[in-house]
């Protein structure tokens, strides 16, 4: 049951939130909504590991949990494939709450990371994209009047912020979800907390998603969500070499925090700070630090 329709369209070079209009949601669906490079694939792997706690996923994570907004592929074909899935579905999006229909029978897992860390990780991601992939996305987005990206990122973080902020900033994304943080079907997750206490955060997610995991299965359920295991799993699925120079190693890269201090100028860090300044103080503090560091949950 939809209780609030989307109020904006999030349309970028890579994605189009209007594709969601072709997806018929089911009670029990899980939508993982994150800005890019904030732990999206990691969270998909976590949810998949919880749902298939005693067995392997029926297919690779990208097939089981597709990115709905991504321009590549016919949305009607994707909707048909999702309609045939008989298991509890979990779907990926980079769209914010305002670009999605919010349904009381669906659970939304929203995941964040410090703006500066997300930007630096996006720089690695963007810099690794094969130019022909970017040009293909530009061609698809041209019909929507979207300003094209340069086929290759210049390496200048000011250029990257200009390109990234309108559709991919964690601050803008969080601003759309923060008013919904108290809703029973909205779960806020922070990258820092996953890094600090993966088993604890996974148990919290299992409880919020109403997923029962046998106690004997928990060690393996957690272990296969360690970054090294996730990297191996994604590499085995293949496909990333087609998209990125360096393939899976480029896609996952370091996964560490604080690298921005060696890569961003003071002025660029201030530009990032300006993005979070529009958030309420408690939202800005949580976005930077996470729940475990602050000692309370939003």
C-alpha positions in Angstrom: 0.0 0.0 0.0 1.6 3.2 -1.1 1.2 5.9 1.5 3.2 8.7 -0.2 4.1 8.9 -3.9 7.4 10.2 -5.2 7.5 14.0 -5.3 10.5 14.4 -7.6 12.3 12.6 -10.4 16.0 11.8 -9.7 17.5 11.8 -13.2 21.3 11.7 -13.7 23.7 10.4 -16.3 23.6 6.9 -14.6 20.1 6.6 -13.3 16.4 7.4 -13.7 14.1 7.1 -10.7 11.1 7.0 -12.9 11.9 3.4 -13.7 10.4 2.5 -10.3 7.0 3.2 -11.7 7.2 -0.1 -13.6 8.0 -2.1 -10.5 5.0 -3.5 -8.6 6.1 -3.7 -4.9 5.1 -6.6 -2.7 4.5 -6.7 1.1 7.8 -7.7 2.7 10.0 -6.2 0.0 13.3 -4.6 1.2 14.6 -1.5 -0.6 18.2 -0.6 0.0 18.6 3.1 -0.6 22.0 4.7 -0.4 24.2 7.4 -2.0 26.9 5.8 -4.1 30.1 4.5 -2.3 28.4 4.3 1.1 28.3 0.6 1.4 25.6 -0.3 -1.1 27.0 -3.6 -2.3 28.1 -4.5 1.2 24.6 -4.0 2.5 23.1 -6.0 -0.3 25.5 -8.8 0.6 24.5 -8.5 4.3 20.8 -8.7 3.5 21.3 -11.6 1.1 23.3 -13.5 3.7 20.6 -13.0 6.3 17.8 -14.1 4.0 19.8 -17.2 2.8 21.4 -17.8 6.1 21.8 -21.6 5.7 22.5 -21.8 2.0 23.9 -19.9 -1.0 22.1 -17.2 -2.9 20.3 -18.5 -6.1 22.4 -16.2 -8.3 25.0 -13.4 -8.0 24.0 -10.3 -6.0 23.4 -8.1 -9.0 20.9 -10.5 -10.4 19.1 -11.3 -7.2 19.1 -7.7 -6.0 19.2 -5.5 -9.1 19.8 -1.7 -9.3 16.4 -0.5 -10.4 17.3 3.0 -11.4 20.3 2.2 -13.6 19.6 3.2 -17.2 21.1 0.0 -18.7 18.6 -2.6 -19.7 14.9 -2.5 -20.5 12.8 -1.8 -17.4 9.9 -4.0 -18.7 12.2 -7.0 -18.9 13.6 -6.2 -15.4 10.1 -5.9 -14.0 9.1 -9.2 -15.5 12.2 -10.9 -14.0 11.4 -9.5 -10.6 7.8 -10.5 -10.9 9.0 -14.1 -11.3 11.1 -14.0 -8.1 9.4 -16.1 -5.4 11.7 -15.3 -2.5 11.6 -12.2 -0.4 13.0 -9.5 -2.6 15.6 -6.9 -1.8 16.2 -4.1 -4.4 18.9 -1.5 -4.8 18.4 2.2 -5.5 20.5 5.4 -5.2 17.3 7.5 -5.2 16.3 9.4 -2.1 13.0 9.2 -0.2 11.5 12.0 -2.2 12.1 10.2 -5.5 10.5 6.9 -4.3 7.0 5.9 -3.5 7.0 5.1 0.2 5.0 2.0 1.0 4.1 1.0 4.6 4.4 -2.7 3.7 8.0 -2.3 2.4 11.1 -1.8 4.6 13.7 0.8 3.6 17.3 0.3 4.6 19.2 3.5 4.1 23.0 3.6 4.4 25.4 6.5 4.8 29.0 7.5 5.2 30.9 10.7 5.9 30.5 13.0 2.9 34.2 13.4 2.4 34.9 9.7 2.5 32.1 9.1 0.1 33.4 11.7 -2.3 37.0 10.3 -2.3 35.7 6.8 -2.9 33.5 8.1 -5.7 36.6 9.7 -7.2 38.3 6.3 -7.4 35.1 4.8 -8.8 34.6 7.6 -11.3 38.2 7.6 -12.4 38.0 3.9 -13.1 35.0 4.0 -15.4 35.9 3.1 -19.0 35.2 6.2 -21.1 33.0 4.2 -23.5 30.7 3.3 -20.6 30.4 7.0 -19.6 29.7 7.9 -23.2 27.0 5.3 -23.5 25.3 6.6 -20.3 25.6 10.2 -21.7 23.8 9.1 -24.8 20.9 7.5 -22.9 20.6 10.6 -20.7 20.7 13.1 -23.5 17.0 12.7 -24.2 16.2 13.9 -20.6 18.3 17.0 -21.1 20.9 15.8 -18.6 24.3 17.5 -18.8 26.9 14.9 -20.0 29.9 13.9 -18.0 33.4 14.1 -19.4 34.3 10.6 -20.6 37.2 10.6 -18.2 37.3 12.4 -14.8 40.0 15.2 -14.8 41.3 14.2 -11.3 40.2 17.6 -9.9 38.0 17.1 -6.9 36.3 20.5 -7.5 35.2 19.2 -10.9 34.0 16.0 -9.2 32.0 17.8 -6.6 30.2 19.9 -9.3 29.3 16.6 -11.1 28.5 14.6 -8.0 26.6 16.9 -5.7 23.3 17.3 -7.5 22.4 13.6 -7.6 24.8 11.7 -5.3 25.7 13.7 -2.2 25.1 11.8 1.0 23.9 15.1 2.6 21.2 15.6 0.0 20.1 12.0 0.2 20.0 12.0 4.0 17.9 15.2 4.0 15.2 13.2 2.3 15.2 10.3 4.7 15.9 12.0 8.0 12.3 13.1 8.6 11.3 9.4 8.2 13.9 8.0 10.6 11.3 7.2 13.3 9.1 5.2 11.0 9.0 1.5 11.8 9.8 0.5 8.2 12.9 2.8 7.9 16.2 1.5 9.1 19.2 3.9 9.2 22.7 2.2 8.9 26.1 3.8 9.0 29.2 2.5 7.2 31.3 3.3 10.3 29.1 1.1 12.4 29.4 -1.8 10.0 33.2 -1.4 10.1 33.2 -1.2 13.9 30.8 -4.0 14.8 29.6 -6.1 11.8 28.1 -8.9 13.9 26.1 -6.5 16.0 24.9 -4.5 13.1 23.8 -7.6 11.3 21.9 -8.9 14.2 20.2 -5.5 14.5 19.2 -5.6 10.8 17.9 -9.2 11.2 15.7 -8.0 14.0 14.4 -4.9 12.1 13.8 -7.0 8.9 12.1 -9.8 10.9 14.5 -12.4 9.6 15.2 -15.5 11.8 18.7 -16.8 11.6 19.6 -20.0 13.5 22.2 -19.4 16.1 24.4 -22.1 14.7 24.4 -20.3 11.3 25.5 -16.9 12.6 29.3 -17.3 12.4 29.2 -18.1 8.6 26.4 -15.6 7.9 28.7 -12.9 9.3 31.9 -14.3 7.9 30.7 -14.2 4.3 30.0 -10.5 4.7 33.6 -9.6 5.5 35.0 -7.4 2.8 37.5 -10.0 1.6 34.8 -12.6 1.2 32.5 -10.1 -0.5 35.3 -9.1 -2.9 35.8 -12.8 -3.8 32.0 -13.3 -4.4 31.6 -10.2 -6.6 34.8 -11.2 -8.5 33.4 -14.7 -9.2 30.2 -13.2 -10.6 32.3 -11.3 -13.2 31.2 -8.2 -15.2 33.2 -5.5 -13.5 36.1 -5.6 -15.8 33.7 -4.5 -18.5 32.8 -1.4 -16.5 36.0 -0.5 -14.7 39.7 -0.3 -15.2 40.9 -2.7 -12.5 37.6 -4.5 -12.2 36.6 -5.7 -8.7 39.7 -4.3 -7.1 38.8 -0.8 -8.4 35.2 -1.3 -7.4 35.9 -2.2 -3.8 39.3 -0.4 -3.5 40.3 0.3 0.1 37.1 0.7 2.0 38.8 2.8 4.6 37.8 6.1 6.2 39.8 9.3 6.5 41.7 9.1 3.2 40.1 12.5 2.3 42.5 14.3 4.6 45.4 13.5 2.3 43.5 14.1 -0.9 41.2 17.1 -0.5 42.4 20.7 -0.1 41.1 22.7 2.8 38.8 24.5 0.4 37.4 21.3 -1.0 36.8 19.9 2.5 34.9 23.2 3.2 32.8 22.6 0.2 31.8 19.2 1.6 31.1 20.8 5.0 28.8 23.3 3.3 26.7 20.4 2.0 26.1 19.1 5.5 25.5 22.6 6.9 22.0 22.5 5.5 21.2 19.4 7.6 19.9 19.6 11.2 22.8 19.5 13.7 21.9 15.9 14.9 21.7 14.7 11.3 25.0 16.3 10.3 26.8 14.8 13.4 25.3 11.3 12.7 26.4 11.5 9.0 30.0 12.2 10.0 30.3 9.8 12.9 27.6 7.1 13.0 25.6 5.7 15.9 28.3 3.8 17.8 30.7 6.7 18.0 27.9 9.0 19.1 26.5 6.5 21.6 22.9 6.7 20.4 20.7 5.9 17.4 18.8 8.4 15.3 
